[in-house]
Amino acid sequence: MQDAANRSATLDAARVLDTLAALSLRLSCQCDVPPETLVLKAAHVREACEAIDDAVDALKRILEVTDASGAPVLVESAGGTPRVS
Protein backbone atom coordinates (compact mmCIF):
# COMPACT_ATOMS: atom_id res chain seq x y z
CA MET A 1 0.00 0.00 0.00
CA GLN A 2 2.77 2.42 0.95
CA ASP A 3 4.70 1.60 -2.23
CA ALA A 4 1.63 2.49 -4.29
CA ALA A 5 1.32 5.81 -2.42
CA ASN A 6 5.00 6.55 -2.98
CA ARG A 7 4.70 5.75 -6.71
CA SER A 8 1.63 7.95 -6.92
CA ALA A 9 3.46 10.80 -5.17
CA THR A 10 6.43 10.39 -7.50
CA LEU A 11 4.16 10.52 -10.55
CA ASP A 12 2.40 13.60 -9.17
CA ALA A 13 5.75 15.31 -8.51
CA ALA A 14 6.88 14.55 -12.07
CA ARG A 15 3.55 15.89 -13.36
CA VAL A 16 4.04 19.11 -11.39
CA LEU A 17 7.54 19.62 -12.77
CA ASP A 18 6.43 18.88 -16.34
CA THR A 19 3.45 21.20 -16.03
CA LEU A 20 5.48 24.07 -14.64
CA ALA A 21 8.23 23.63 -17.25
CA ALA A 22 5.66 23.61 -20.06
CA LEU A 23 3.93 26.62 -18.54
CA SER A 24 7.19 28.52 -18.38
CA LEU A 25 7.91 27.81 -22.04
CA ARG A 26 4.35 28.65 -23.07
CA LEU A 27 4.38 32.02 -21.33
CA SER A 28 7.90 33.06 -22.28
CA CYS A 29 8.04 35.70 -24.94
CA GLN A 30 10.49 35.08 -27.74
CA CYS A 31 10.07 38.57 -29.13
CA ASP A 32 11.41 42.10 -28.93
CA VAL A 33 8.47 43.42 -26.91
CA PRO A 34 9.48 44.73 -23.46
CA PRO A 35 8.00 42.49 -20.72
CA GLU A 36 6.08 45.35 -19.11
CA THR A 37 4.14 45.94 -22.35
CA LEU A 38 3.49 42.31 -23.22
CA VAL A 39 -0.16 41.35 -23.54
CA LEU A 40 -1.08 37.67 -23.45
CA LYS A 41 -3.98 36.20 -25.38
CA ALA A 42 -6.92 35.17 -23.21
CA ALA A 43 -6.42 31.54 -24.26
CA HIS A 44 -2.83 31.61 -22.96
CA VAL A 45 -3.95 33.04 -19.64
CA ARG A 46 -6.74 30.46 -19.33
CA GLU A 47 -4.32 27.61 -20.13
CA ALA A 48 -1.81 28.99 -17.62
CA CYS A 49 -4.45 29.15 -14.90
CA GLU A 50 -5.52 25.56 -15.62
CA ALA A 51 -1.90 24.38 -15.54
CA ILE A 52 -1.31 26.12 -12.22
CA ASP A 53 -4.49 24.59 -10.78
CA ASP A 54 -3.38 21.12 -11.93
CA ALA A 55 0.05 21.59 -10.38
CA VAL A 56 -1.44 22.78 -7.09
CA ASP A 57 -3.80 19.79 -6.97
CA ALA A 58 -0.90 17.41 -7.61
CA LEU A 59 1.18 19.04 -4.86
CA LYS A 60 -1.74 18.69 -2.44
CA ARG A 61 -1.94 14.97 -3.23
CA ILE A 62 1.80 14.62 -2.62
CA LEU A 63 1.48 16.33 0.76
CA GLU A 64 -1.34 13.95 1.76
CA VAL A 65 0.88 10.84 1.48
CA THR A 66 1.03 9.02 4.81
CA ASP A 67 3.05 6.14 6.21
CA ALA A 68 1.59 2.79 7.36
CA SER A 69 0.48 4.29 10.69
CA GLY A 70 -1.37 7.11 8.92
CA ALA A 71 1.18 9.77 9.88
CA PRO A 72 2.08 12.33 7.19
CA VAL A 73 5.27 11.43 5.37
CA LEU A 74 6.31 14.89 4.22
CA VAL A 75 5.02 17.43 6.75
CA GLU A 76 3.43 17.28 10.17
CA SER A 77 0.89 19.97 9.27
CA ALA A 78 0.53 23.04 7.10
CA GLY A 79 3.54 25.16 7.89
CA GLY A 80 5.06 22.31 9.86
CA THR A 81 8.62 21.09 9.84
CA PRO A 82 9.38 18.57 7.07
CA ARG A 83 10.05 15.05 8.30
CA VAL A 84 13.01 13.03 7.17
CA SER A 85 11.93 9.59 5.99
C-alpha positions as a Markdown table, in Angstrom:
| # | Residue | x | y | z |
|---|---|---|---|---|
| 1 | Met | 0.0 | 0.0 | 0.0 |
| 2 | Gln | 2.8 | 2.4 | 1.0 |
| 3 | Asp | 4.7 | 1.6 | -2.2 |
| 4 | Ala | 1.6 | 2.5 | -4.3 |
| 5 | Ala | 1.3 | 5.8 | -2.4 |
| 6 | Asn | 5.0 | 6.5 | -3.0 |
| 7 | Arg | 4.7 | 5.7 | -6.7 |
| 8 | Ser | 1.6 | 8.0 | -6.9 |
| 9 | Ala | 3.5 | 10.8 | -5.2 |
| 10 | Thr | 6.4 | 10.4 | -7.5 |
| 11 | Leu | 4.2 | 10.5 | -10.5 |
| 12 | Asp | 2.4 | 13.6 | -9.2 |
| 13 | Ala | 5.7 | 15.3 | -8.5 |
| 14 | Ala | 6.9 | 14.5 | -12.1 |
| 15 | Arg | 3.6 | 15.9 | -13.4 |
| 16 | Val | 4.0 | 19.1 | -11.4 |
| 17 | Leu | 7.5 | 19.6 | -12.8 |
| 18 | Asp | 6.4 | 18.9 | -16.3 |
| 19 | Thr | 3.4 | 21.2 | -16.0 |
| 20 | Leu | 5.5 | 24.1 | -14.6 |
| 21 | Ala | 8.2 | 23.6 | -17.3 |
| 22 | Ala | 5.7 | 23.6 | -20.1 |
| 23 | Leu | 3.9 | 26.6 | -18.5 |
| 24 | Ser | 7.2 | 28.5 | -18.4 |
| 25 | Leu | 7.9 | 27.8 | -22.0 |
| 26 | Arg | 4.3 | 28.7 | -23.1 |
| 27 | Leu | 4.4 | 32.0 | -21.3 |
| 28 | Ser | 7.9 | 33.1 | -22.3 |
| 29 | Cys | 8.0 | 35.7 | -24.9 |
| 30 | Gln | 10.5 | 35.1 | -27.7 |
| 31 | Cys | 10.1 | 38.6 | -29.1 |
| 32 | Asp | 11.4 | 42.1 | -28.9 |
| 33 | Val | 8.5 | 43.4 | -26.9 |
| 34 | Pro | 9.5 | 44.7 | -23.5 |
| 35 | Pro | 8.0 | 42.5 | -20.7 |
| 36 | Glu | 6.1 | 45.4 | -19.1 |
| 37 | Thr | 4.1 | 45.9 | -22.4 |
| 38 | Leu | 3.5 | 42.3 | -23.2 |
| 39 | Val | -0.2 | 41.3 | -23.5 |
| 40 | Leu | -1.1 | 37.7 | -23.5 |
| 41 | Lys | -4.0 | 36.2 | -25.4 |
| 42 | Ala | -6.9 | 35.2 | -23.2 |
| 43 | Ala | -6.4 | 31.5 | -24.3 |
| 44 | His | -2.8 | 31.6 | -23.0 |
| 45 | Val | -4.0 | 33.0 | -19.6 |
| 46 | Arg | -6.7 | 30.5 | -19.3 |
| 47 | Glu | -4.3 | 27.6 | -20.1 |
| 48 | Ala | -1.8 | 29.0 | -17.6 |
| 49 | Cys | -4.5 | 29.1 | -14.9 |
| 50 | Glu | -5.5 | 25.6 | -15.6 |
| 51 | Ala | -1.9 | 24.4 | -15.5 |
| 52 | Ile | -1.3 | 26.1 | -12.2 |
| 53 | Asp | -4.5 | 24.6 | -10.8 |
| 54 | Asp | -3.4 | 21.1 | -11.9 |
| 55 | Ala | 0.1 | 21.6 | -10.4 |
| 56 | Val | -1.4 | 22.8 | -7.1 |
| 57 | Asp | -3.8 | 19.8 | -7.0 |
| 58 | Ala | -0.9 | 17.4 | -7.6 |
| 59 | Leu | 1.2 | 19.0 | -4.9 |
| 60 | Lys | -1.7 | 18.7 | -2.4 |
| 61 | Arg | -1.9 | 15.0 | -3.2 |
| 62 | Ile | 1.8 | 14.6 | -2.6 |
| 63 | Leu | 1.5 | 16.3 | 0.8 |
| 64 | Glu | -1.3 | 13.9 | 1.8 |
| 65 | Val | 0.9 | 10.8 | 1.5 |
| 66 | Thr | 1.0 | 9.0 | 4.8 |
| 67 | Asp | 3.1 | 6.1 | 6.2 |
| 68 | Ala | 1.6 | 2.8 | 7.4 |
| 69 | Ser | 0.5 | 4.3 | 10.7 |
| 70 | Gly | -1.4 | 7.1 | 8.9 |
| 71 | Ala | 1.2 | 9.8 | 9.9 |
| 72 | Pro | 2.1 | 12.3 | 7.2 |
| 73 | Val | 5.3 | 11.4 | 5.4 |
| 74 | Leu | 6.3 | 14.9 | 4.2 |
| 75 | Val | 5.0 | 17.4 | 6.7 |
| 76 | Glu | 3.4 | 17.3 | 10.2 |
| 77 | Ser | 0.9 | 20.0 | 9.3 |
| 78 | Ala | 0.5 | 23.0 | 7.1 |
| 79 | Gly | 3.5 | 25.2 | 7.9 |
| 80 | Gly | 5.1 | 22.3 | 9.9 |
| 81 | Thr | 8.6 | 21.1 | 9.8 |
| 82 | Pro | 9.4 | 18.6 | 7.1 |
| 83 | Arg | 10.0 | 15.0 | 8.3 |
| 84 | Val | 13.0 | 13.0 | 7.2 |
| 85 | Ser | 11.9 | 9.6 | 6.0 |
